[in-house]
Amino acid sequence: MQERTPEGGYVCFASTAPGLAPLVARELSTIGVTVADVEHDGVNFTGSASALYAANLWSRVASRVLVRIGAFRASAFYELERRAARLPWERFLSADVPVHVRVTCRKSRLYHSDAVAERVMRVMAAATGARTAAARGEDDGADAADVAAQIVVVRLVRDHCTVSVDSSGALLHRRGYRRATAKAPVRETLAAALLLASDWDAAGSAPLVDPMCGAGTIAIEAALIARGRAPGLGRTFAFERWPEFVPEAWAGVVAEARTRERIPVAGTPRIHASDRDAGAVAAAEANAERAEVSQDIELAVRPLSALAPPAGPGWLVTNPPYGVRIGEREGLRDLYARLGDVARTRCAGWTVAILSGDRMLAGHTGLPFTPQLHTTHGGLPVDILVARVPGSAGAGHL
């Protein structure tokens, strides 16, 4: 019933926004984590404490990492309580850390999520003395109390109950640098997914341009990738509060991550970000400063039509507005047509990647986009589209 590998490691699930799991599987494999299988909204993997810690520290795209601590059938409350009482709560919970429980019930005899949460909380409190409460909302609505608590996730599907503990704490997109925002900001994990799906040559010399940068998230994530910096450095995780936390293993993971970081060569930055909105560029400058990558990015107040890219080939990666939050779709056709014209006339031979909430608008660019991944952003369906601009790479002047 307990979900633990024979070697004493963990059975884990790295949850993602829908459709982004292949990227997480790739990045976990890169850091030596054994991936078991890939689902639509996450990746199953197994590993030691160090592997679990590294997954949290290094994943740029995952939302959080759950540890499966038990799975069993329960069609009645007495079964739920009896089997939940056998789980190793003492490994993960303690009396001094509050516990919040999230429950989902689908096609099960136990269909009342509050009643399920009540029984599980009763078992946890009896086993560990932990202070328990039902979670206040979904991840996006979690307040400071939710973030400080240990989250336990209970999922009942067709009378099969899976119990997990969250090892991440605050969602992994919360890198800590984005305090200043602009209109319709893209989440850090989605910005990283856009860059990874575009196959940007982060370790090479290819320039990257975002001509509609907003608060600078894409450019900052690109700088972090180019530096090889683990996105979780400098923040805390829920696993650090577990009774079985291994400080020596965590210190080793952090120390190894710091040795991987590359210091950019002094000179002209190869990441360029601009926006016509001076307030957005000011926000991007403040965020880049907090992320400690301001020297890696050239920021400018500049309309799309004034873009003069550096010598290519390179990457143009951006999140243009798509009419739901910033205006009507009808008024954005000219913007997308202008993006296509700029790409064809000034970025020949470049790769263009955009986050698109409207393929008809994307079609107005005239670029040969290929859908790479389909996901959601703020509850809205979006596509990551990538195109290679025909022609030979030229030179511009930024």
Beta strands, then each sheet from edge to edge (+ up, - down):
strand 1: 10-15
strand 2: 34-39
strand 3: 42-47
strand 4: 64-73
strand 5: 99-106
strand 6: 132-134
strand 7: 150-157
strand 8: 160-166
strand 9: 208-210
strand 10: 271-275
strand 11: 297-301
strand 12: 315-318
strand 13: 351-356
strand 14: 370-377
strand 15: 380-388
sheet 1: 2+ 3- 1+ 4- 8+ 7- 5- 6-
sheet 2: 11+ 10+ 9+ 12+ 13+ 15- 14+
end
